[in-house]
Amino acid sequence: MRFGARNQLSGKVTEIKRGGVMCQVRLDVTGGEMNSVMTLESLADLGLKEGDTVGVKVKAVNVLLVRE
């Protein structure tokens, strides 16, 4: 799959905070930390868990996590 986002890096999932419908995924990336918010359905579709390495695609105000 191709992405239009030009800002791309890798990150490691360090924490997942689940709510009723949404979750916050905290990542360690080179030079610091980032967070992404997504639905629990998207979290399940990606199969993410703490310790996973993901691709981080940043476009405007959106942060997209991609299973690599």
N, CA, C and O atoms as a Tripos MOL2 file, in Angstrom:
@<TRIPOS>MOLECULE
protein
  272   271    68     0     0
PROTEIN
NO_CHARGES

@<TRIPOS>ATOM
      1 N           0.8530   -1.1780    0.0000 N.3       1 MET1
      2 CA          0.0000    0.0000    0.0000 C.3       1 MET1
      3 C           0.8930    1.2340    0.0000 C.2       1 MET1
      4 O           1.8760    1.2940    0.7390 O.2       1 MET1
      5 N           0.5560    2.2100   -0.8220 N.am      2 ARG2
      6 CA          1.3020    3.4650   -0.8640 C.3       2 ARG2
      7 C           0.5900    4.5120   -0.0310 C.2       2 ARG2
      8 O          -0.6380    4.5250    0.0610 O.2       2 ARG2
      9 N           1.3780    5.3900    0.5770 N.am      3 PHE3
     10 CA          0.8470    6.4560    1.4160 C.3       3 PHE3
     11 C           1.3270    7.7930    0.8810 C.2       3 PHE3
     12 O           2.4570    7.9060    0.4040 O.2       3 PHE3
     13 N           0.4680    8.8120    0.9590 N.am      4 GLY4
     14 CA          0.8360   10.1440    0.5130 C.3       4 GLY4
     15 C           1.6260   10.9160    1.5500 C.2       4 GLY4
     16 O           2.1770   11.9750    1.2490 O.2       4 GLY4
     17 N           1.6880   10.3990    2.7640 N.am      5 ALA5
     18 CA          2.4060   11.0980    3.8370 C.3       5 ALA5
     19 C           3.8980   11.0980    3.5470 C.2       5 ALA5
     20 O           4.4700   10.0550    3.2280 O.2       5 ALA5
     21 N           4.5230   12.2470    3.6540 N.am      6 ARG6
     22 CA          5.9590   12.3670    3.3770 C.3       6 ARG6
     23 C           6.8040   12.1260    4.6260 C.2       6 ARG6
     24 O           7.9530   11.6990    4.5210 O.2       6 ARG6
     25 N           6.2530   12.3920    5.7900 N.am      7 ASN7
     26 CA          6.9890   12.2210    7.0450 C.3       7 ASN7
     27 C           6.7660   10.8060    7.5610 C.2       7 ASN7
     28 O           5.6940   10.4810    8.0700 O.2       7 ASN7
     29 N           7.7900    9.9680    7.4230 N.am      8 GLN8
     30 CA          7.6640    8.5640    7.7870 C.3       8 GLN8
     31 C           8.8260    8.1550    8.6840 C.2       8 GLN8
     32 O           9.9810    8.4650    8.3920 O.2       8 GLN8
     33 N           8.5190    7.4600    9.7760 N.am      9 LEU9
     34 CA          9.5340    6.9450   10.6810 C.3       9 LEU9
     35 C           9.0130    5.6740   11.3280 C.2       9 LEU9
     36 O           7.8780    5.2640   11.0820 O.2       9 LEU9
     37 N           9.8270    5.0620   12.1400 N.am     10 SER10
     38 CA          9.4300    3.8530   12.8630 C.3      10 SER10
     39 C           9.3080    4.1680   14.3440 C.2      10 SER10
     40 O           9.9650    5.0730   14.8590 O.2      10 SER10
     41 N           8.4590    3.4080   15.0180 N.am     11 GLY11
     42 CA          8.2820    3.5790   16.4500 C.3      11 GLY11
     43 C           7.9860    2.2610   17.1290 C.2      11 GLY11
     44 O           7.5940    1.2880   16.4860 O.2      11 GLY11
     45 N           8.1780    2.2400   18.4380 N.am     12 LYS12
     46 CA          7.8830    1.0480   19.2380 C.3      12 LYS12
     47 C           6.7330    1.3870   20.1750 C.2      12 LYS12
     48 O           6.7720    2.4010   20.8720 O.2      12 LYS12
     49 N           5.7080    0.5380   20.1920 N.am     13 VAL13
     50 CA          4.5480    0.7430   21.0510 C.3      13 VAL13
     51 C           4.9630    0.5170   22.4980 C.2      13 VAL13
     52 O           5.4250   -0.5650   22.8590 O.2      13 VAL13
     53 N           4.7920    1.5580   23.3310 N.am     14 THR14
     54 CA          5.2040    1.4460   24.7340 C.3      14 THR14
     55 C           4.0150    1.3400   25.6800 C.2      14 THR14
     56 O           4.1560    0.8470   26.7990 O.2      14 THR14
     57 N           2.8350    1.8030   25.2350 N.am     15 GLU15
     58 CA          1.6620    1.7690   26.1100 C.3      15 GLU15
     59 C           0.3980    1.8910   25.2670 C.2      15 GLU15
     60 O           0.3730    2.6160   24.2720 O.2      15 GLU15
     61 N          -0.6380    1.1870   25.6670 N.am     16 ILE16
     62 CA         -1.9510    1.3040   25.0290 C.3      16 ILE16
     63 C          -2.9760    1.5380   26.1290 C.2      16 ILE16
     64 O          -3.1500    0.7060   27.0190 O.2      16 ILE16
     65 N          -3.6560    2.6890   26.0580 N.am     17 LYS17
     66 CA         -4.7140    3.0250   27.0110 C.3      17 LYS17
     67 C          -6.0520    2.8780   26.3070 C.2      17 LYS17
     68 O          -6.3460    3.6120   25.3640 O.2      17 LYS17
     69 N          -6.8620    1.9310   26.7630 N.am     18 ARG18
     70 CA         -8.1560    1.6610   26.1280 C.3      18 ARG18
     71 C          -9.2810    2.3960   26.8420 C.2      18 ARG18
     72 O          -9.3250    2.4540   28.0710 O.2      18 ARG18
     73 N         -10.1890    2.9570   26.0490 N.am     19 GLY19
     74 CA        -11.4090    3.5570   26.5600 C.3      19 GLY19
     75 C         -12.5900    2.7290   26.0960 C.2      19 GLY19
     76 O         -12.4290    1.5640   25.7330 O.2      19 GLY19
     77 N         -13.7720    3.3160   26.1050 N.am     20 GLY20
     78 CA        -14.9730    2.5990   25.6910 C.3      20 GLY20
     79 C         -15.0280    2.3250   24.2010 C.2      20 GLY20
     80 O         -15.4760    1.2580   23.7810 O.2      20 GLY20
     81 N         -14.5720    3.2880   23.3880 N.am     21 VAL21
     82 CA        -14.6270    3.1740   21.9330 C.3      21 VAL21
     83 C         -13.2580    3.4320   21.3030 C.2      21 VAL21
     84 O         -12.9330    2.8620   20.2610 O.2      21 VAL21
     85 N         -12.4600    4.2900   21.9350 N.am     22 MET22
     86 CA        -11.1720    4.7150   21.3910 C.3      22 MET22
     87 C         -10.0220    4.2510   22.2870 C.2      22 MET22
     88 O         -10.2290    3.8170   23.4200 O.2      22 MET22
     89 N          -8.8130    4.3540   21.7480 N.am     23 CYS23
     90 CA         -7.6260    4.0590   22.5440 C.3      23 CYS23
     91 C          -6.5230    5.0450   22.1840 C.2      23 CYS23
     92 O          -6.5420    5.6570   21.1160 O.2      23 CYS23
     93 N          -5.5650    5.1880   23.0900 N.am     24 GLN24
     94 CA         -4.3870    6.0130   22.8670 C.3      24 GLN24
     95 C          -3.1870    5.0790   22.8350 C.2      24 GLN24
     96 O          -2.9760    4.2910   23.7560 O.2      24 GLN24
     97 N          -2.4090    5.1750   21.7710 N.am     25 VAL25
     98 CA         -1.2170    4.3400   21.6150 C.3      25 VAL25
     99 C           0.0040    5.2400   21.7530 C.2      25 VAL25
    100 O           0.1860    6.1740   20.9720 O.2      25 VAL25
    101 N           0.8350    4.9590   22.7440 N.am     26 ARG26
    102 CA          2.0560    5.7470   22.9780 C.3      26 ARG26
    103 C           3.2270    5.0310   22.3100 C.2      26 ARG26
    104 O           3.3540    3.8090   22.3970 O.2      26 ARG26
    105 N           4.0810    5.8090   21.6420 N.am     27 LEU27
    106 CA          5.1950    5.2600   20.8740 C.3      27 LEU27
    107 C           6.5100    5.9110   21.2630 C.2      27 LEU27
    108 O           6.5630    7.1080   21.5460 O.2      27 LEU27
    109 N           7.5680    5.1170   21.2760 N.am     28 ASP28
    110 CA          8.9340    5.6420   21.3330 C.3      28 ASP28
    111 C           9.3990    5.7860   19.9010 C.2      28 ASP28
    112 O           9.3750    4.8190   19.1400 O.2      28 ASP28
    113 N           9.8250    6.9830   19.5230 N.am     29 VAL29
    114 CA         10.3820    7.2230   18.2010 C.3      29 VAL29
    115 C          11.7410    7.8930   18.3710 C.2      29 VAL29
    116 O          12.0520    8.4180   19.4400 O.2      29 VAL29
    117 N          12.5380    7.8720   17.3250 N.am     30 THR30
    118 CA         13.8430    8.5250   17.3910 C.3      30 THR30
    119 C          13.6610    9.9740   17.8130 C.2      30 THR30
    120 O          12.9340   10.7300   17.1690 O.2      30 THR30
    121 N          14.3050   10.3460   18.8660 N.am     31 GLY31
    122 CA         14.2400   11.7250   19.3270 C.3      31 GLY31
    123 C          13.1030   12.0230   20.2770 C.2      31 GLY31
    124 O          12.9530   13.1730   20.6920 O.2      31 GLY31
    125 N          12.2870   11.0340   20.6450 N.am     32 GLY32
    126 CA         11.2270   11.3350   21.5970 C.3      32 GLY32
    127 C          10.0870   10.3480   21.6290 C.2      32 GLY32
    128 O          10.2640    9.1420   21.4570 O.2      32 GLY32
    129 N           8.9140   10.8990   21.8540 N.am     33 GLU33
    130 CA          7.7120   10.1020   22.0780 C.3      33 GLU33
    131 C           6.5720   10.7060   21.2640 C.2      33 GLU33
    132 O           6.5120   11.9210   21.0780 O.2      33 GLU33
    133 N           5.6700    9.8560   20.7810 N.am     34 MET34
    134 CA          4.4740   10.3010   20.0520 C.3      34 MET34
    135 C           3.2860    9.5180   20.5700 C.2      34 MET34
    136 O           3.4390    8.4730   21.2010 O.2      34 MET34
    137 N           2.0900   10.0410   20.2930 N.am     35 ASN35
    138 CA          0.8510    9.3570   20.6340 C.3      35 ASN35
    139 C          -0.0610    9.3510   19.4240 C.2      35 ASN35
    140 O          -0.0490   10.2790   18.6150 O.2      35 ASN35
    141 N          -0.8510    8.2950   19.3100 N.am     36 SER36
    142 CA         -1.8570    8.1990   18.2650 C.3      36 SER36
    143 C          -3.1640    7.7580   18.9090 C.2      36 SER36
    144 O          -3.1650    6.9250   19.8140 O.2      36 SER36
    145 N          -4.2660    8.3110   18.4470 N.am     37 VAL37
    146 CA         -5.5900    7.9180   18.9400 C.3      37 VAL37
    147 C          -6.3140    7.2210   17.8050 C.2      37 VAL37
    148 O          -6.3300    7.7110   16.6760 O.2      37 VAL37
    149 N          -6.9110    6.0830   18.1010 N.am     38 MET38
    150 CA         -7.6490    5.3110   17.0870 C.3      38 MET38
    151 C          -8.7900    4.5640   17.7520 C.2      38 MET38
    152 O          -8.8560    4.4670   18.9780 O.2      38 MET38
    153 N          -9.6870    4.0390   16.9330 N.am     39 THR39
    154 CA        -10.7820    3.2430   17.4780 C.3      39 THR39
    155 C         -10.2390    1.8980   17.9560 C.2      39 THR39
    156 O          -9.1860    1.4440   17.5080 O.2      39 THR39
    157 N         -10.9690    1.2750   18.8640 N.am     40 LEU40
    158 CA        -10.5860   -0.0640   19.3230 C.3      40 LEU40
    159 C         -10.6590   -1.0640   18.1760 C.2      40 LEU40
    160 O          -9.9000   -2.0320   18.1410 O.2      40 LEU40
    161 N         -11.5770   -0.8290   17.2370 N.am     41 GLU41
    162 CA        -11.6990   -1.6980   16.0650 C.3      41 GLU41
    163 C         -10.4270   -1.6300   15.2140 C.2      41 GLU41
    164 O          -9.9390   -2.6580   14.7440 O.2      41 GLU41
    165 N          -9.8880   -0.4140   15.0160 N.am     42 SER42
    166 CA         -8.6390   -0.2630   14.2610 C.3      42 SER42
    167 C          -7.4780   -0.9180   14.9990 C.2      42 SER42
    168 O          -6.6180   -1.5390   14.3750 O.2      42 SER42
    169 N          -7.4460   -0.7850   16.3140 N.am     43 LEU43
    170 CA         -6.4100   -1.4280   17.1180 C.3      43 LEU43
    171 C          -6.4430   -2.9390   16.9150 C.2      43 LEU43
    172 O          -5.4060   -3.5740   16.7270 O.2      43 LEU43
    173 N          -7.6490   -3.5060   16.9570 N.am     44 ALA44
    174 CA         -7.8000   -4.9510   16.7620 C.3      44 ALA44
    175 C          -7.4110   -5.3580   15.3410 C.2      44 ALA44
    176 O          -6.7570   -6.3820   15.1460 O.2      44 ALA44
    177 N          -7.8120   -4.5610   14.3500 N.am     45 ASP45
    178 CA         -7.4730   -4.8660   12.9530 C.3      45 ASP45
    179 C          -5.9590   -4.9050   12.7440 C.2      45 ASP45
    180 O          -5.4460   -5.7590   12.0210 O.2      45 ASP45
    181 N          -5.2430   -3.9660   13.3870 N.am     46 LEU46
    182 CA         -3.7870   -3.9320   13.2730 C.3      46 LEU46
    183 C          -3.1170   -4.9910   14.1450 C.2      46 LEU46
    184 O          -1.9680   -5.3610   13.9070 O.2      46 LEU46
    185 N          -3.8360   -5.4740   15.1500 N.am     47 GLY47
    186 CA         -3.2740   -6.4760   16.0530 C.3      47 GLY47
    187 C          -2.1240   -5.9290   16.8840 C.2      47 GLY47
    188 O          -1.1910   -6.6610   17.2160 O.2      47 GLY47
    189 N          -2.1870   -4.6410   17.2220 N.am     48 LEU48
    190 CA         -1.0910   -4.0180   17.9620 C.3      48 LEU48
    191 C          -1.0810   -4.4080   19.4260 C.2      48 LEU48
    192 O          -2.1240   -4.5780   20.0570 O.2      48 LEU48
    193 N           0.1460   -4.5460   19.9560 N.am     49 LYS49
    194 CA          0.3260   -4.7770   21.3800 C.3      49 LYS49
    195 C           1.6180   -4.0920   21.8110 C.2      49 LYS49
    196 O           2.4610   -3.7630   20.9760 O.2      49 LYS49
    197 N           1.7680   -3.8810   23.0960 N.am     50 GLU50
    198 CA          2.9760   -3.2460   23.6200 C.3      50 GLU50
    199 C           4.2040   -4.0330   23.1850 C.2      50 GLU50
    200 O           4.2150   -5.2630   23.2270 O.2      50 GLU50
    201 N           5.2340   -3.3140   22.7690 N.am     51 GLY51
    202 CA          6.4670   -3.9360   22.3030 C.3      51 GLY51
    203 C           6.5610   -4.0610   20.7930 C.2      51 GLY51
    204 O           7.6480   -4.2880   20.2620 O.2      51 GLY51
    205 N           5.4290   -3.9150   20.0820 N.am     52 ASP52
    206 CA          5.4400   -4.0030   18.6220 C.3      52 ASP52
    207 C           6.1490   -2.8040   18.0050 C.2      52 ASP52
    208 O           6.1030   -1.7000   18.5480 O.2      52 ASP52
    209 N           6.7990   -3.0250   16.8780 N.am     53 THR53
    210 CA          7.3740   -1.9510   16.0830 C.3      53 THR53
    211 C           6.4140   -1.6510   14.9470 C.2      53 THR53
    212 O           5.9300   -2.5600   14.2720 O.2      53 THR53
    213 N           6.1430   -0.3750   14.7410 N.am     54 VAL54
    214 CA          5.1970    0.0440   13.7020 C.3      54 VAL54
    215 C           5.8070    1.1490   12.8520 C.2      54 VAL54
    216 O           6.7150    1.8560   13.2880 O.2      54 VAL54
    217 N           5.2990    1.2870   11.6420 N.am     55 GLY55
    218 CA          5.6240    2.4280   10.8150 C.3      55 GLY55
    219 C           4.7390    3.5770   11.2480 C.2      55 GLY55
    220 O           3.5550    3.3820   11.5250 O.2      55 GLY55
    221 N           5.2980    4.7680   11.3080 N.am     56 VAL56
    222 CA          4.5520    5.9600   11.7090 C.3      56 VAL56
    223 C           4.5120    6.8920   10.5050 C.2      56 VAL56
    224 O           5.5520    7.3490   10.0310 O.2      56 VAL56
    225 N           3.3170    7.1700   10.0160 N.am     57 LYS57
    226 CA          3.1250    8.0630    8.8780 C.3      57 LYS57
    227 C           2.4290    9.3190    9.3920 C.2      57 LYS57
    228 O           1.3400    9.2360    9.9600 O.2      57 LYS57
    229 N           3.0500   10.4790    9.1970 N.am     58 VAL58
    230 CA          2.5110   11.7280    9.7250 C.3      58 VAL58
    231 C           2.1070   12.6180    8.5620 C.2      58 VAL58
    232 O           2.9230   12.9440    7.7000 O.2      58 VAL58
    233 N           0.8410   13.0060    8.5480 N.am     59 LYS59
    234 CA          0.3370   13.9020    7.5110 C.3      59 LYS59
    235 C          -0.6030   14.8910    8.1850 C.2      59 LYS59
    236 O          -1.5970   14.4890    8.7900 O.2      59 LYS59
    237 N          -0.2990   16.1640    8.0870 N.am     60 ALA60
    238 CA         -1.0940   17.2280    8.7240 C.3      60 ALA60
    239 C          -1.2330   16.9070   10.2020 C.2      60 ALA60
    240 O          -0.2230   16.7640   10.8920 O.2      60 ALA60
    241 N          -2.4570   16.7900   10.7090 N.am     61 VAL61
    242 CA         -2.6720   16.5180   12.1270 C.3      61 VAL61
    243 C          -2.9180   15.0390   12.3940 C.2      61 VAL61
    244 O          -3.2160   14.6640   13.5280 O.2      61 VAL61
    245 N          -2.8000   14.1930   11.3750 N.am     62 ASN62
    246 CA         -3.0680   12.7630   11.5330 C.3      62 ASN62
    247 C          -1.7830   11.9770   11.6970 C.2      62 ASN62
    248 O          -0.7930   12.2510   11.0190 O.2      62 ASN62
    249 N          -1.7930   11.0060   12.5910 N.am     63 VAL63
    250 CA         -0.6910   10.0790   12.7610 C.3      63 VAL63
    251 C          -1.2390    8.6890   12.4540 C.2      63 VAL63
    252 O          -2.1260    8.2020   13.1550 O.2      63 VAL63
    253 N          -0.7120    8.0440   11.4060 N.am     64 LEU64
    254 CA         -1.1900    6.7420   10.9810 C.3      64 LEU64
    255 C          -0.1760    5.6750   11.3950 C.2      64 LEU64
    256 O           1.0120    5.8010   11.0970 O.2      64 LEU64
    257 N          -0.6340    4.6290   12.0760 N.am     65 LEU65
    258 CA          0.2350    3.5050   12.4390 C.3      65 LEU65
    259 C           0.0430    2.4130   11.4110 C.2      65 LEU65
    260 O          -1.0840    2.1210   11.0120 O.2      65 LEU65
    261 N           1.1440    1.8020   10.9760 N.am     66 VAL66
    262 CA          1.1020    0.7900    9.9250 C.3      66 VAL66
    263 C           1.8700   -0.4240   10.4100 C.2      66 VAL66
    264 O           3.0210   -0.3060   10.8310 O.2      66 VAL66
    265 N           1.2390   -1.5950   10.3540 N.am     67 ARG67
    266 CA          1.9080   -2.8340   10.7470 C.3      67 ARG67
    267 C           2.9710   -3.1320    9.7010 C.2      67 ARG67
    268 O           2.6670   -3.1770    8.5090 O.2      67 ARG67
    269 N           4.2330   -3.3390   10.1330 N.am     68 GLU68
    270 CA          5.3240   -3.6260    9.1840 C.3      68 GLU68
    271 C           5.7800   -5.0460    9.3070 C.2      68 GLU68
    272 O           6.6880   -5.4670    8.5900 O.2      68 GLU68
@<TRIPOS>BOND
     1     1     2 1
     2     2     3 1
     3     3     4 2
     4     3     5 am
     5     5     6 1
     6     6     7 1
     7     7     8 2
     8     7     9 am
     9     9    10 1
    10    10    11 1
    11    11    12 2
    12    11    13 am
    13    13    14 1
    14    14    15 1
    15    15    16 2
    16    15    17 am
    17    17    18 1
    18    18    19 1
    19    19    20 2
    20    19    21 am
    21    21    22 1
    22    22    23 1
    23    23    24 2
    24    23    25 am
    25    25    26 1
    26    26    27 1
    27    27    28 2
    28    27    29 am
    29    29    30 1
    30    30    31 1
    31    31    32 2
    32    31    33 am
    33    33    34 1
    34    34    35 1
    35    35    36 2
    36    35    37 am
    37    37    38 1
    38    38    39 1
    39    39    40 2
    40    39    41 am
    41    41    42 1
    42    42    43 1
    43    43    44 2
    44    43    45 am
    45    45    46 1
    46    46    47 1
    47    47    48 2
    48    47    49 am
    49    49    50 1
    50    50    51 1
    51    51    52 2
    52    51    53 am
    53    53    54 1
    54    54    55 1
    55    55    56 2
    56    55    57 am
    57    57    58 1
    58    58    59 1
    59    59    60 2
    60    59    61 am
    61    61    62 1
    62    62    63 1
    63    63    64 2
    64    63    65 am
    65    65    66 1
    66    66    67 1
    67    67    68 2
    68    67    69 am
    69    69    70 1
    70    70    71 1
    71    71    72 2
    72    71    73 am
    73    73    74 1
    74    74    75 1
    75    75    76 2
    76    75    77 am
    77    77    78 1
    78    78    79 1
    79    79    80 2
    80    79    81 am
    81    81    82 1
    82    82    83 1
    83    83    84 2
    84    83    85 am
    85    85    86 1
    86    86    87 1
    87    87    88 2
    88    87    89 am
    89    89    90 1
    90    90    91 1
    91    91    92 2
    92    91    93 am
    93    93    94 1
    94    94    95 1
    95    95    96 2
    96    95    97 am
    97    97    98 1
    98    98    99 1
    99    99   100 2
   100    99   101 am
   101   101   102 1
   102   102   103 1
   103   103   104 2
   104   103   105 am
   105   105   106 1
   106   106   107 1
   107   107   108 2
   108   107   109 am
   109   109   110 1
   110   110   111 1
   111   111   112 2
   112   111   113 am
   113   113   114 1
   114   114   115 1
   115   115   116 2
   116   115   117 am
   117   117   118 1
   118   118   119 1
   119   119   120 2
   120   119   121 am
   121   121   122 1
   122   122   123 1
   123   123   124 2
   124   123   125 am
   125   125   126 1
   126   126   127 1
   127   127   128 2
   128   127   129 am
   129   129   130 1
   130   130   131 1
   131   131   132 2
   132   131   133 am
   133   133   134 1
   134   134   135 1
   135   135   136 2
   136   135   137 am
   137   137   138 1
   138   138   139 1
   139   139   140 2
   140   139   141 am
   141   141   142 1
   142   142   143 1
   143   143   144 2
   144   143   145 am
   145   145   146 1
   146   146   147 1
   147   147   148 2
   148   147   149 am
   149   149   150 1
   150   150   151 1
   151   151   152 2
   152   151   153 am
   153   153   154 1
   154   154   155 1
   155   155   156 2
   156   155   157 am
   157   157   158 1
   158   158   159 1
   159   159   160 2
   160   159   161 am
   161   161   162 1
   162   162   163 1
   163   163   164 2
   164   163   165 am
   165   165   166 1
   166   166   167 1
   167   167   168 2
   168   167   169 am
   169   169   170 1
   170   170   171 1
   171   171   172 2
   172   171   173 am
   173   173   174 1
   174   174   175 1
   175   175   176 2
   176   175   177 am
   177   177   178 1
   178   178   179 1
   179   179   180 2
   180   179   181 am
   181   181   182 1
   182   182   183 1
   183   183   184 2
   184   183   185 am
   185   185   186 1
   186   186   187 1
   187   187   188 2
   188   187   189 am
   189   189   190 1
   190   190   191 1
   191   191   192 2
   192   191   193 am
   193   193   194 1
   194   194   195 1
   195   195   196 2
   196   195   197 am
   197   197   198 1
   198   198   199 1
   199   199   200 2
   200   199   201 am
   201   201   202 1
   202   202   203 1
   203   203   204 2
   204   203   205 am
   205   205   206 1
   206   206   207 1
   207   207   208 2
   208   207   209 am
   209   209   210 1
   210   210   211 1
   211   211   212 2
   212   211   213 am
   213   213   214 1
   214   214   215 1
   215   215   216 2
   216   215   217 am
   217   217   218 1
   218   218   219 1
   219   219   220 2
   220   219   221 am
   221   221   222 1
   222   222   223 1
   223   223   224 2
   224   223   225 am
   225   225   226 1
   226   226   227 1
   227   227   228 2
   228   227   229 am
   229   229   230 1
   230   230   231 1
   231   231   232 2
   232   231   233 am
   233   233   234 1
   234   234   235 1
   235   235   236 2
   236   235   237 am
   237   237   238 1
   238   238   239 1
   239   239   240 2
   240   239   241 am
   241   241   242 1
   242   242   243 1
   243   243   244 2
   244   243   245 am
   245   245   246 1
   246   246   247 1
   247   247   248 2
   248   247   249 am
   249   249   250 1
   250   250   251 1
   251   251   252 2
   252   251   253 am
   253   253   254 1
   254   254   255 1
   255   255   256 2
   256   255   257 am
   257   257   258 1
   258   258   259 1
   259   259   260 2
   260   259   261 am
   261   261   262 1
   262   262   263 1
   263   263   264 2
   264   263   265 am
   265   265   266 1
   266   266   267 1
   267   267   268 2
   268   267   269 am
   269   269   270 1
   270   270   271 1
   271   271   272 2
@<TRIPOS>SUBSTRUCTURE
     1 MET1         2 RESIDUE 1 A MET
     2 ARG2         6 RESIDUE 1 A ARG
     3 PHE3        10 RESIDUE 1 A PHE
     4 GLY4        14 RESIDUE 1 A GLY
     5 ALA5        18 RESIDUE 1 A ALA
     6 ARG6        22 RESIDUE 1 A ARG
     7 ASN7        26 RESIDUE 1 A ASN
     8 GLN8        30 RESIDUE 1 A GLN
     9 LEU9        34 RESIDUE 1 A LEU
    10 SER10       38 RESIDUE 1 A SER
    11 GLY11       42 RESIDUE 1 A GLY
    12 LYS12       46 RESIDUE 1 A LYS
    13 VAL13       50 RESIDUE 1 A VAL
    14 THR14       54 RESIDUE 1 A THR
    15 GLU15       58 RESIDUE 1 A GLU
    16 ILE16       62 RESIDUE 1 A ILE
    17 LYS17       66 RESIDUE 1 A LYS
    18 ARG18       70 RESIDUE 1 A ARG
    19 GLY19       74 RESIDUE 1 A GLY
    20 GLY20       78 RESIDUE 1 A GLY
    21 VAL21       82 RESIDUE 1 A VAL
    22 MET22       86 RESIDUE 1 A MET
    23 CYS23       90 RESIDUE 1 A CYS
    24 GLN24       94 RESIDUE 1 A GLN
    25 VAL25       98 RESIDUE 1 A VAL
    26 ARG26      102 RESIDUE 1 A ARG
    27 LEU27      106 RESIDUE 1 A LEU
    28 ASP28      110 RESIDUE 1 A ASP
    29 VAL29      114 RESIDUE 1 A VAL
    30 THR30      118 RESIDUE 1 A THR
    31 GLY31      122 RESIDUE 1 A GLY
    32 GLY32      126 RESIDUE 1 A GLY
    33 GLU33      130 RESIDUE 1 A GLU
    34 MET34      134 RESIDUE 1 A MET
    35 ASN35      138 RESIDUE 1 A ASN
    36 SER36      142 RESIDUE 1 A SER
    37 VAL37      146 RESIDUE 1 A VAL
    38 MET38      150 RESIDUE 1 A MET
    39 THR39      154 RESIDUE 1 A THR
    40 LEU40      158 RESIDUE 1 A LEU
    41 GLU41      162 RESIDUE 1 A GLU
    42 SER42      166 RESIDUE 1 A SER
    43 LEU43      170 RESIDUE 1 A LEU
    44 ALA44      174 RESIDUE 1 A ALA
    45 ASP45      178 RESIDUE 1 A ASP
    46 LEU46      182 RESIDUE 1 A LEU
    47 GLY47      186 RESIDUE 1 A GLY
    48 LEU48      190 RESIDUE 1 A LEU
    49 LYS49      194 RESIDUE 1 A LYS
    50 GLU50      198 RESIDUE 1 A GLU
    51 GLY51      202 RESIDUE 1 A GLY
    52 ASP52      206 RESIDUE 1 A ASP
    53 THR53      210 RESIDUE 1 A THR
    54 VAL54      214 RESIDUE 1 A VAL
    55 GLY55      218 RESIDUE 1 A GLY
    56 VAL56      222 RESIDUE 1 A VAL
    57 LYS57      226 RESIDUE 1 A LYS
    58 VAL58      230 RESIDUE 1 A VAL
    59 LYS59      234 RESIDUE 1 A LYS
    60 ALA60      238 RESIDUE 1 A ALA
    61 VAL61      242 RESIDUE 1 A VAL
    62 ASN62      246 RESIDUE 1 A ASN
    63 VAL63      250 RESIDUE 1 A VAL
    64 LEU64      254 RESIDUE 1 A LEU
    65 LEU65      258 RESIDUE 1 A LEU
    66 VAL66      262 RESIDUE 1 A VAL
    67 ARG67      266 RESIDUE 1 A ARG
    68 GLU68      270 RESIDUE 1 A GLU
